[in-house]
Amino acid sequence: MSTRPEAAPVHWLNPDEERAWRAFLRVMVTVQAGTSGDLAAVGLSEPDYEVLSTLSERPGHTSTLHAQADKMGWSRSRLSRHATRMEERGLLRRAPDPADGRGCLLVLTEEGLGALTTAAPAHVESVRRHFIDRLTPDDLTAIEQIARRLEEPQADNVR
């Protein structure tokens, strides 16, 4: 006799749902492959660009490691390892976080700002070429609406 609770039956995707899911995955892979390849051509990865652009927009070009990890959907340890590699390249530096003795601040360096300034025009052109310019204004509005819906807390029965 098993003491495990009965597993709920699997609610398999119907053909329309399966096509939509696979289409979504193809879009993500296609756009991300294009933009990441274009960023690599200017010496940055997508995570590098995300960190640098976020820091450039923050007061003092500084963010806590915790806040940056949350923004990227990464664990603090994963971002810490990535920040170490960026620090070795001179793109950012770490500083003690006065508000959290165990935490640290990520600070954009002049070299990091220069890398971002160089990469930004190529990145925007890449986003346009692989995404924006291939869609209509109505498509873009629909994507924003879908994104907002997916960011909302999940309800049991969305439909």
C-alpha positions in Angstrom: 0.0 0.0 0.0 1.4 3.4 -1.0 1.4 6.3 1.4 1.8 8.8 -1.4 -1.2 10.9 -2.4 -2.8 10.2 -5.7 -1.3 12.3 -8.5 -3.7 14.6 -10.2 -4.5 13.5 -13.8 -2.4 15.3 -16.4 -4.3 18.0 -18.3 -2.6 17.5 -21.6 -2.4 20.4 -24.1 -4.9 20.2 -26.9 -3.6 20.8 -30.5 -4.3 24.5 -30.5 -2.5 24.9 -27.1 0.4 22.8 -28.3 0.8 24.9 -31.4 0.6 28.2 -29.4 3.2 26.9 -26.9 5.6 25.8 -29.6 5.2 29.0 -31.5 6.0 31.0 -28.3 9.1 28.9 -27.8 10.2 29.5 -31.4 9.7 33.2 -31.0 11.8 33.3 -27.8 14.6 31.3 -29.3 14.7 33.2 -32.6 14.7 36.7 -31.1 17.1 35.8 -28.3 19.5 34.1 -30.7 19.6 37.1 -33.0 20.0 39.7 -30.3 22.5 37.7 -28.3 24.6 37.1 -31.4 24.6 40.8 -32.2 25.7 41.6 -28.6 28.4 39.0 -28.7 29.8 40.8 -31.8 30.4 43.9 -29.6 31.9 41.9 -26.8 28.9 41.5 -24.3 26.5 38.8 -23.4 22.8 39.4 -22.8 23.3 39.2 -19.0 26.3 41.6 -19.2 24.1 44.1 -21.1 21.2 43.7 -18.6 23.5 44.4 -15.6 25.2 47.3 -17.3 22.0 49.0 -18.6 20.3 48.6 -15.2 23.3 50.1 -13.3 23.4 53.0 -15.8 19.8 53.9 -15.0 20.3 53.8 -11.2 21.3 56.7 -9.0 25.1 56.6 -8.6 25.2 53.8 -11.2 24.8 51.4 -8.3 22.5 48.6 -7.3 22.4 45.9 -4.6 23.3 42.5 -5.8 20.0 41.3 -4.3 17.9 43.8 -6.3 19.8 43.0 -9.6 19.4 39.3 -9.1 15.6 39.8 -8.5 15.3 41.9 -11.6 17.0 39.3 -13.7 15.2 36.3 -12.1 18.6 34.9 -11.0 19.7 33.6 -7.7 22.2 35.8 -5.8 24.9 33.2 -6.1 24.5 32.9 -9.9 24.6 36.7 -10.3 27.6 36.9 -7.9 29.5 34.5 -10.1 28.6 36.5 -13.2 29.5 39.8 -11.5 32.9 38.3 -10.6 33.6 37.7 -14.3 32.4 41.2 -15.2 34.5 42.7 -12.4 37.6 40.8 -13.8 36.9 42.5 -17.1 36.7 45.9 -15.5 33.0 46.5 -16.3 31.8 46.9 -12.7 33.2 46.8 -9.2 31.8 45.7 -5.9 31.4 47.8 -2.8 30.2 46.9 0.7 26.5 47.5 1.2 26.1 49.9 4.2 22.5 48.8 4.6 23.4 45.0 4.6 26.6 43.9 6.1 26.4 40.6 4.3 25.5 42.1 0.9 27.3 44.1 -1.7 26.7 46.8 -4.1 27.4 46.5 -7.8 28.9 49.8 -9.2 29.2 50.6 -12.9 32.8 51.5 -13.8 33.9 54.0 -16.5 35.0 51.1 -18.5 31.6 49.4 -18.1 29.8 52.6 -19.0 32.0 52.9 -22.1 31.2 49.3 -23.1 27.5 50.0 -22.7 27.7 53.2 -24.6 29.4 51.4 -27.5 27.0 48.4 -27.4 23.7 50.3 -26.9 23.2 51.5 -30.6 24.0 48.0 -31.9 21.6 46.5 -29.3 18.8 48.8 -30.2 19.3 48.2 -33.9 19.3 44.4 -33.2 16.1 44.6 -31.2 14.5 46.5 -34.0 15.7 44.1 -36.7 14.8 40.9 -34.9 11.6 42.0 -33.2 10.1 45.6 -33.3 10.3 46.2 -37.1 8.8 42.8 -37.9 5.6 43.4 -36.0 2.7 45.8 -36.3 1.7 48.3 -33.6 -1.3 46.0 -32.8 1.1 43.1 -32.4 3.2 45.1 -30.0 0.2 46.1 -28.0 -0.9 42.4 -27.8 2.5 41.3 -26.6 2.4 44.0 -23.8 -1.1 42.8 -22.8 0.1 39.1 -22.8 3.2 40.0 -20.7 1.1 41.9 -18.2 -1.3 38.9 -17.9 1.6 36.5 -17.4 3.2 38.7 -14.7 0.0 38.7 -12.6 -0.3 36.2 -9.8 -1.5 32.9 -11.2 -5.2 32.0 -10.6 -6.4 28.5 -10.5 -8.7 28.9 -13.5 -7.6 31.6 -15.9 -10.1 30.8 -18.6 
